[in-house]
Amino acid sequence: MKPAKAPVVFLIAGPTASGKSALALNLAERLGGEIVNADALQIYRDLRLLTARPSPREEERAPHHLYGTVDGADGWSVGRWLRAAQPILADIAGRGRPAVVTGGTGLYFQALTRGLAEIPATPKTDRSRTQAQFDALGERAFRQALAKVDPAAADRIAAGDRQRLTRAMEVWGSTGRALTQWQADTHPVLPEGAWRSVVLEPERAALYARCDERLVQVVRDGALDEVRDLIRRGLDPCLPIMKAVGVRELASHLAGRMSLQEALALGQRETRRYAKRQSTWLRNQVPAWPRLASEGEIQTFLSSV
């Protein structure tokens, strides 16, 4: 007797408003699977509407994990998401059910399929010293100093990216090992052959129209109240939840700095730009993943599983 085949993990990526949640739900219902969130903002409970989290009715149709489970005051990293997702995926597999991981945060998929470097926490004093070093040297000289200890990082980090430059130097100063070496010493959470992936990639004009329509709809449904409640909390503006697309624009309207029509127009523009950045990242980072651009291709994929 052959051993039972391990359940496959399905990875569904794509830009915002591309239809990922609908496809994931359809797939989960067909296969008796469970859905795991891979969106960095849908993990927070504060903005169900504005971040387009599945509705309560949709969540009743199939088990959903890591949606609205984190308070907005608690900023999560890729590492924290991965540590939370691993036992959930193991539990789903242990019950013999497929998992459908879906979202628009490419780094989450990368962590699953390529691994994530387990870099030790760096002391605050090291971070402060590195920031002071950058301020004293300027970017050009700082990059030259970084090239002596981590030439690969100095070469690949884009001009003007102070955060990543100082992070690379901070890791070297704290651990005595280059960030590039830490990143190379990784192992995928999902072994090759254990997962199947697709990227939703609608035609751009159609995608942008969906982005525009969805923002209008969520505002009708109560997104202004969500943003009003979030602003009242007085959270650190650097937290991820405060950077959700639409928050700044709707907050400006609530503060009387612009009309709702102006806020919607600006929010729609930022949503389109966000979708474009997501699409570009996916094209560059996972070019081999199959693309689904039309409803016909989606139906063909569903019939193949």
N, C-alpha and C positions, 0 to 999 in steps of 0.2 A: 504494500500500500504506500502510495507516494505521500510525503508530508504535505500538509496544507500550505498553499501559497500565501506568503505574507501580504497583507493588504497594501495596496499602492497608495502613496501620498500624492495627491494632485496639487499642483502649484498653478494658480491663476493670477497673473499679474496684468497690469495695464494702467493707463492714466486715469485720473478722476473722471467720472461720468461715462466711462467706457462700457459699463454693463457687467462689471466683475461680480458684484453681489448677486445679481439675477442668475448669472451662469453658475455660480457656486451653489446657490440654493437649488437650482434645477438638477445639478449633478448630485448633490447630497441626497435629494429626494429619490432620484433614480437608483442610487447605489446603497441607500441606507447609511450614508456617511455623516460625518460631523464637520462643521465649519470652524476653522481657526483663523482669527484675524491677523493679518499682516499689514496693517495700516497704522502708522505711528500716531495718528490723531484719533482714530476711532477707538483706541484703547481707553481714552478718557471718558468719564461719565458726563462731563459738563455740557458738551455740544452735540447731542444726538442728531439734531436736524442739520446744523451747519456742516458737520463732518459726514453727513449722509450715512450714518450708521443704520443697519437693518432695523426695521420697525418691530415693535413687540409682536405683531401678527406674523411677520416673517420669521422671527426667532422661534415662534411656536411650531413652525413647519419642520424644523431640523435643529438639533443641538448646535448652539453657537458658543464659542470660547474666546475669551480675551476681548470682548466688546464691552465698553463702558465699565470696566472693572477697576480703573485707577482714578484717583482724585487728581484734578488738574494742578494742584499745588505740588504734586510729586512728579518731577520731570524724569521720564524714563529714557534709557539709552538702548542701543541695539543689543548690548550685552544683557540687560535686564529682561528685554523681551525674549531673547533666546533662552535664558534660564527659566523663564515662565512657560515658554512654548514646549520645551523638550519633554517634561513630564506629562503634559497634556497629550502630545503626539504619541508617547509611549503607552499611555492609558488607552487611547483610542485603538491603537494597534493591538494591545493586549486583549481587547474585547472583540477582535476580529473585524473591525469596521474600518473603512477607508477614511482618511482625513482629507479635507479640501481646504488648503491654505490659500487665502486670497487677500489681496490688498494692493496698495500702490507704493509701498515703501520698498524700493529695490534692495536696500541694504539688508533687509530682513531675509529676503530670498537668498541673497549672497551668503549670509551667515549660515543658512541651512545647508546650502549646496557646496560651499567652498570652505566654510569654517570661519571662526572668529578668534582672533588672537586674545589669549587670556593674559593681558598685560597687568602686572601688579599695580595697585593704586599708588599714585604718586603724591607725596606730601604737599600740602599747600605752600610750604616754604619753597619747594622746588619750582612750583608754578609761578610764584611771585618773582623769584630770581630770574627765571627765563623771560618773563614779561619785561622786567627791568633791563635785561640784556638786549632784548629787541629794541626797546626804546632808546637805549644808549648807542647801539650800533647802526640802527636803520636796517631796512630790509636787505639791501644788497650785501652788506658786510655780515649780517646775521646768517644769510643763506650760505655765504662762503664758509663761515664757521661750522654750520651744519654739514656742509659737504665733506668736511674732514672726518666726521664721525658717522655720517649716514648719507653717503653720496647719492644713493638711489632716491631717497626722500627729497633731498635738495633738488634733484633733477626733475622729479615728477610733480612736485607741488606747484600749483599755478602762481603766477605773479600776483601779489596783493593778498594772498591767502595767509594772513598773519596767524590765524587760529591753528592751521595745520602745521605751519612752520614751527611755531613755538611748542606745539604738542610733540613734534618729533624730537626737538632738542630736550624738552622736559623728560621724555621717556629715557633718552640716553643718559641724561644727568642723574636720574633717579635709579635706573637699573644697571647702568654700565653696558647696556646692550641696545643696538640700534632698533628703532621702531620697525624698520624693514625686516630685520631678522625675526622679531616677534610675529609679524604678520605672515612671514613665510612658514612659520612653525604652527600650522593650523591643520585641522582635520574636519571634514564635512560631518554635520550631524546626520544628514541623510546620505547613505552610501549610494554609489552609482547603481542604477537599476531599480532602486526602491521608490523612485518618484517619476512623475510624468508632468510636463509643464506646457503651458500655453501663455501667450501674450495677446490680450485683446488690443487691437490696433485699428479702430474705426477710421474711416476717411476723415481728414482733418476738419473740413467744413461741418460735417455732421457732428463730430465730437464737440467742436466749439459751440454749436447751436445747443447741444445738450447741456453744456456747462452754463450757458446763459439762461436757459429755461429752468434749470434746477435751482439756481440761486433765487430767481423770482419766486419759485414755488415754496422753497423752504422759508422764505421771509413771510409769505402768506400763511404758512403753517405755524409760525411762531418763533422764528430764529432771532428776531429782535429781542424777545423776552429772554432767550438763552444768553445773548450777549450782554444784556442789561444785568442779569444776575451774575455773570462772570466778572464784569467790571466792578460790581459792588464788592467783590471779594478782595479787591486791592492786591492781586497777586503780582509777583515779580514779572515785569514785561518780557524778561528773557526766557521764561518758561515756554516749552513747546506749545501748550494750549493757547497761550496768548498770541502766538504767531500763526494760528490757523487762518487760512485764507478766508477773508470776509470779516474777521473780527475787527481789524483796524478801521475798515470803511464803515461798518455798521455802528461801531462805537463813536465815530466822528459824527454820524447823523444823530445819534442819541444825545451827543453833547451840544447839538445845535450848530455844528460847524458846516454842515452841508445838508441838502435836501435828501430825502430817501431816494429819489430818482438818480441823483448824483452818486450816492453811495452804492446803489445797485450797479451803475455803469462802471464805476471803479472796481467794485468787487468782481464783476464779470470779467473785466480785463485781467485782473490778477489771477482769477481761476483759469482762464485760457493760457496765461503764461505758465502757471503751475503745471497744467496738463502737458504743455509743450516740453517743459524741463523733464517731466517724468518719461515722456515718450523718447526723448533724446537719450536719457540714461539707459533705458531698456534696450534701445538699438545698439548702444555702445557696449554695454556690459553683458547682455545675454543675446547676442545676435543669432545664435543657433536655435533658440527656443521657437517653436512653431508659432506663426501669427494667424489670428482669426480676425478678418476685417469686415465680414458681412454676416448677416443672419444665416445665410445658407451655409457658410463655413462653420458657424457655431453648431448648427444642427448636425452637420457631418461629423464634427468632433464628438458630440453627445452620442451619436449612433455608433461610434467606434469604441466606446468604453464599456 
